[in-house]
Structure formats: C-alpha cells, structure tokens
Amino acid sequence: MILRRIVLSLAAGLASPLLLGACGSSNGTGSAAPAAPATSDSAVSAPATSAADGGDGSGTGSSALTTGVTAEAMDGIGTVVADDRGMTLYRYDKDESDPSKWTCSGTCTKTWLPVIVGDSVRTSGVAENLLGTVHRNGKKQLTLAGWPLYRYNGDTGARQANGQGKDAQWYAVAPSGQKAAETG
C-alpha cells in the first residue's frame, strides 16, 4: 500500500510539469511562451513631491516634481508665485530665510505640501537668482529669497489662494519672496 502511494506520487510529480507546459500561452508559433521572471523587488520609483507626507515628514508622496514657477496677478493679493500647474505657492512665518530652514514637518506637511524640485526650475516673472533649494529628507525643497515654499491642500485648482493669511502664519509668496498683500 505504501509502495503504491509512492509510485502514484512520483508519477503525478513527473507528469505535472509536462501537463503545465502544455497549458502555457501561445506566442503565435505553436510553442509555449516563457513566463516573465518573478521578482520580489519593487524597482519602480514613485515621483517625488508634495501631495502627502510619505511617512518621513517630507511631504513628498504622490505628485510630480515641480518644474517651473511663474508670477501671476491675483485679485485682492497682488502678484504671487505659482507652480507649473498654476497652484499658488506659500511661505511660513516659522521657517527661516537666512539660512534657509523649514520647520513644517509631520502632520503639517499633509496640509502644507513642500514644493519639491529637481536640478533645474523654469522661471517666468520670478528672478532666477532668488530661487534656491533646501535639503528635505534627501530631496530638494524650493526656496524663494531663502524662504522654503509650500502648496496648500485647500487650493483645489489653479489661481486659488485659500491659504492666504491662514493661522496668521501662512502667506502667498510674492516674486520678491515677501508676503503677498493680506486680503481684507
């Protein structure tokens, strides 16, 4: 009885690869196509930026890198700086400009999203010599006149400034790096 089980197990074991090979997908030539190699390593890198905290306080979860800034006139607050998608950029009074230092971290970066950039940024209406970066957890956060820049998650579309004057500490940034005029 035991010998019979062993023989049946061996026969099933030997037949399985042959039967499974016959079930492979066809590549149009009548032979089975090889399967793609399986990997346990996830090498796809997520774009850096600033839509969510990302677990490290960097605020660099799921948006694309900011590639440009522009000066735009906005009713009630004058000319402000916006990113390449037209989103208003802000500065935080608790940050420092000389030397550049960010203080918004952890849960703060879920509301105020650091503006993460690559090696170069296009400008229009913003003096290139006023732009810089400050290191933020292995990434580069854009600065203007030394002030680290952020987006406000309450701005849901271009040309909004819903974060202006928030908590008397957050202000849309003017092309000079100064606070944009406060709304009345």
Contacts in CASP RR format, 6 or more apart in sequence:
PFRMAT RR
TARGET T0000
AUTHOR 0000-0000-0000
METHOD contacts of the structure
MODEL  1
MILRRIVLSLAAGLASPLLLGACGSSNGTGSAAPAAPATSDSAVSAPATS
AADGGDGSGTGSSALTTGVTAEAMDGIGTVVADDRGMTLYRYDKDESDPS
KWTCSGTCTKTWLPVIVGDSVRTSGVAENLLGTVHRNGKKQLTLAGWPLY
RYNGDTGARQANGQGKDAQWYAVAPSGQKAAETG
21 32 0 8 1.000
22 32 0 8 1.000
24 32 0 8 1.000
24 33 0 8 1.000
25 32 0 8 1.000
25 33 0 8 1.000
26 32 0 8 1.000
26 33 0 8 1.000
27 33 0 8 1.000
46 61 0 8 1.000
46 62 0 8 1.000
47 62 0 8 1.000
47 63 0 8 1.000
47 64 0 8 1.000
47 65 0 8 1.000
48 60 0 8 1.000
48 61 0 8 1.000
48 65 0 8 1.000
48 116 0 8 1.000
48 118 0 8 1.000
48 139 0 8 1.000
49 59 0 8 1.000
49 60 0 8 1.000
49 61 0 8 1.000
49 62 0 8 1.000
49 63 0 8 1.000
49 64 0 8 1.000
49 65 0 8 1.000
49 66 0 8 1.000
49 113 0 8 1.000
49 115 0 8 1.000
49 116 0 8 1.000
50 59 0 8 1.000
50 60 0 8 1.000
50 61 0 8 1.000
50 63 0 8 1.000
50 66 0 8 1.000
50 109 0 8 1.000
50 113 0 8 1.000
50 114 0 8 1.000
50 115 0 8 1.000
50 116 0 8 1.000
50 150 0 8 1.000
50 151 0 8 1.000
51 59 0 8 1.000
51 61 0 8 1.000
51 62 0 8 1.000
51 63 0 8 1.000
51 113 0 8 1.000
52 59 0 8 1.000
52 61 0 8 1.000
52 62 0 8 1.000
52 110 0 8 1.000
52 113 0 8 1.000
53 59 0 8 1.000
53 61 0 8 1.000
53 106 0 8 1.000
53 107 0 8 1.000
53 109 0 8 1.000
53 110 0 8 1.000
54 60 0 8 1.000
54 61 0 8 1.000
56 137 0 8 1.000
57 105 0 8 1.000
57 106 0 8 1.000
57 109 0 8 1.000
57 137 0 8 1.000
58 109 0 8 1.000
58 114 0 8 1.000
58 116 0 8 1.000
58 136 0 8 1.000
58 137 0 8 1.000
58 138 0 8 1.000
58 139 0 8 1.000
59 106 0 8 1.000
59 109 0 8 1.000
59 110 0 8 1.000
59 113 0 8 1.000
59 114 0 8 1.000
59 116 0 8 1.000
60 114 0 8 1.000
60 116 0 8 1.000
60 136 0 8 1.000
60 137 0 8 1.000
60 139 0 8 1.000
63 113 0 8 1.000
65 116 0 8 1.000
65 117 0 8 1.000
65 118 0 8 1.000
66 83 0 8 1.000
66 84 0 8 1.000
66 115 0 8 1.000
66 116 0 8 1.000
66 117 0 8 1.000
66 121 0 8 1.000
66 142 0 8 1.000
67 84 0 8 1.000
67 117 0 8 1.000
67 118 0 8 1.000
67 121 0 8 1.000
67 122 0 8 1.000
68 83 0 8 1.000
68 84 0 8 1.000
68 117 0 8 1.000
68 121 0 8 1.000
68 122 0 8 1.000
68 123 0 8 1.000
68 124 0 8 1.000
69 81 0 8 1.000
69 82 0 8 1.000
69 83 0 8 1.000
69 84 0 8 1.000
69 89 0 8 1.000
69 121 0 8 1.000
69 122 0 8 1.000
69 123 0 8 1.000
69 124 0 8 1.000
69 126 0 8 1.000
69 131 0 8 1.000
69 142 0 8 1.000
69 144 0 8 1.000
70 81 0 8 1.000
70 82 0 8 1.000
70 84 0 8 1.000
70 86 0 8 1.000
70 123 0 8 1.000
70 124 0 8 1.000
70 125 0 8 1.000
70 126 0 8 1.000
71 79 0 8 1.000
71 80 0 8 1.000
71 81 0 8 1.000
71 82 0 8 1.000
71 124 0 8 1.000
71 125 0 8 1.000
71 126 0 8 1.000
71 175 0 8 1.000
72 79 0 8 1.000
72 80 0 8 1.000
72 81 0 8 1.000
72 82 0 8 1.000
72 86 0 8 1.000
72 159 0 8 1.000
73 79 0 8 1.000
74 80 0 8 1.000
74 88 0 8 1.000
74 159 0 8 1.000
74 161 0 8 1.000
74 172 0 8 1.000
74 180 0 8 1.000
76 181 0 8 1.000
76 183 0 8 1.000
76 184 0 8 1.000
77 161 0 8 1.000
77 164 0 8 1.000
77 172 0 8 1.000
77 180 0 8 1.000
77 181 0 8 1.000
77 182 0 8 1.000
77 183 0 8 1.000
78 174 0 8 1.000
78 180 0 8 1.000
78 181 0 8 1.000
79 174 0 8 1.000
79 175 0 8 1.000
79 180 0 8 1.000
80 88 0 8 1.000
80 89 0 8 1.000
80 161 0 8 1.000
80 172 0 8 1.000
80 173 0 8 1.000
80 174 0 8 1.000
80 175 0 8 1.000
80 180 0 8 1.000
81 88 0 8 1.000
81 89 0 8 1.000
81 126 0 8 1.000
81 144 0 8 1.000
81 149 0 8 1.000
81 172 0 8 1.000
81 173 0 8 1.000
81 174 0 8 1.000
81 175 0 8 1.000
81 177 0 8 1.000
82 88 0 8 1.000
82 89 0 8 1.000
82 158 0 8 1.000
82 159 0 8 1.000
83 89 0 8 1.000
83 115 0 8 1.000
83 151 0 8 1.000
84 122 0 8 1.000
85 158 0 8 1.000
86 157 0 8 1.000
86 158 0 8 1.000
86 159 0 8 1.000
87 151 0 8 1.000
87 155 0 8 1.000
87 157 0 8 1.000
87 158 0 8 1.000
87 160 0 8 1.000
88 151 0 8 1.000
88 152 0 8 1.000
88 155 0 8 1.000
88 159 0 8 1.000
88 160 0 8 1.000
88 161 0 8 1.000
88 163 0 8 1.000
88 164 0 8 1.000
88 172 0 8 1.000
89 115 0 8 1.000
89 142 0 8 1.000
89 144 0 8 1.000
89 149 0 8 1.000
89 150 0 8 1.000
89 151 0 8 1.000
89 172 0 8 1.000
89 173 0 8 1.000
90 112 0 8 1.000
90 149 0 8 1.000
90 150 0 8 1.000
90 151 0 8 1.000
90 152 0 8 1.000
90 163 0 8 1.000
90 164 0 8 1.000
90 170 0 8 1.000
90 171 0 8 1.000
90 172 0 8 1.000
90 173 0 8 1.000
91 144 0 8 1.000
91 147 0 8 1.000
91 148 0 8 1.000
91 149 0 8 1.000
91 150 0 8 1.000
91 170 0 8 1.000
91 171 0 8 1.000
91 173 0 8 1.000
91 177 0 8 1.000
91 179 0 8 1.000
92 102 0 8 1.000
92 103 0 8 1.000
92 104 0 8 1.000
92 112 0 8 1.000
92 147 0 8 1.000
92 148 0 8 1.000
92 150 0 8 1.000
92 169 0 8 1.000
92 170 0 8 1.000
93 168 0 8 1.000
93 169 0 8 1.000
93 170 0 8 1.000
93 171 0 8 1.000
94 103 0 8 1.000
94 104 0 8 1.000
94 169 0 8 1.000
95 101 0 8 1.000
95 102 0 8 1.000
95 103 0 8 1.000
95 104 0 8 1.000
95 147 0 8 1.000
95 148 0 8 1.000
96 103 0 8 1.000
97 143 0 8 1.000
97 145 0 8 1.000
97 146 0 8 1.000
97 147 0 8 1.000
98 146 0 8 1.000
99 146 0 8 1.000
100 132 0 8 1.000
100 134 0 8 1.000
100 143 0 8 1.000
100 146 0 8 1.000
100 147 0 8 1.000
100 148 0 8 1.000
101 134 0 8 1.000
101 148 0 8 1.000
102 114 0 8 1.000
102 134 0 8 1.000
102 136 0 8 1.000
102 141 0 8 1.000
102 148 0 8 1.000
104 112 0 8 1.000
104 114 0 8 1.000
104 148 0 8 1.000
104 150 0 8 1.000
110 153 0 8 1.000
111 152 0 8 1.000
111 153 0 8 1.000
111 154 0 8 1.000
112 150 0 8 1.000
112 151 0 8 1.000
112 152 0 8 1.000
112 153 0 8 1.000
112 170 0 8 1.000
113 150 0 8 1.000
113 151 0 8 1.000
113 152 0 8 1.000
113 153 0 8 1.000
114 136 0 8 1.000
114 141 0 8 1.000
114 148 0 8 1.000
114 149 0 8 1.000
114 150 0 8 1.000
115 141 0 8 1.000
115 142 0 8 1.000
115 148 0 8 1.000
115 149 0 8 1.000
115 150 0 8 1.000
115 151 0 8 1.000
116 136 0 8 1.000
116 139 0 8 1.000
116 140 0 8 1.000
116 141 0 8 1.000
116 142 0 8 1.000
117 133 0 8 1.000
117 140 0 8 1.000
117 141 0 8 1.000
117 142 0 8 1.000
118 140 0 8 1.000
121 131 0 8 1.000
121 142 0 8 1.000
123 131 0 8 1.000
125 175 0 8 1.000
126 144 0 8 1.000
126 175 0 8 1.000
127 175 0 8 1.000
130 144 0 8 1.000
130 145 0 8 1.000
130 146 0 8 1.000
130 175 0 8 1.000
130 176 0 8 1.000
130 177 0 8 1.000
131 142 0 8 1.000
131 143 0 8 1.000
131 144 0 8 1.000
132 142 0 8 1.000
132 143 0 8 1.000
132 144 0 8 1.000
132 146 0 8 1.000
133 140 0 8 1.000
133 141 0 8 1.000
133 142 0 8 1.000
133 143 0 8 1.000
134 140 0 8 1.000
134 141 0 8 1.000
134 143 0 8 1.000
134 146 0 8 1.000
134 148 0 8 1.000
135 141 0 8 1.000
136 148 0 8 1.000
141 148 0 8 1.000
141 149 0 8 1.000
142 148 0 8 1.000
142 149 0 8 1.000
143 149 0 8 1.000
144 173 0 8 1.000
144 175 0 8 1.000
144 177 0 8 1.000
145 176 0 8 1.000
145 177 0 8 1.000
145 178 0 8 1.000
146 177 0 8 1.000
147 173 0 8 1.000
147 177 0 8 1.000
149 173 0 8 1.000
150 170 0 8 1.000
152 162 0 8 1.000
152 163 0 8 1.000
152 166 0 8 1.000
152 170 0 8 1.000
154 160 0 8 1.000
154 162 0 8 1.000
154 163 0 8 1.000
155 161 0 8 1.000
155 162 0 8 1.000
155 163 0 8 1.000
161 172 0 8 1.000
161 180 0 8 1.000
161 183 0 8 1.000
163 170 0 8 1.000
163 172 0 8 1.000
164 170 0 8 1.000
164 171 0 8 1.000
164 172 0 8 1.000
164 180 0 8 1.000
164 182 0 8 1.000
164 183 0 8 1.000
165 171 0 8 1.000
165 182 0 8 1.000
165 183 0 8 1.000
171 179 0 8 1.000
171 180 0 8 1.000
171 182 0 8 1.000
172 179 0 8 1.000
172 180 0 8 1.000
173 179 0 8 1.000
173 180 0 8 1.000
174 180 0 8 1.000
END
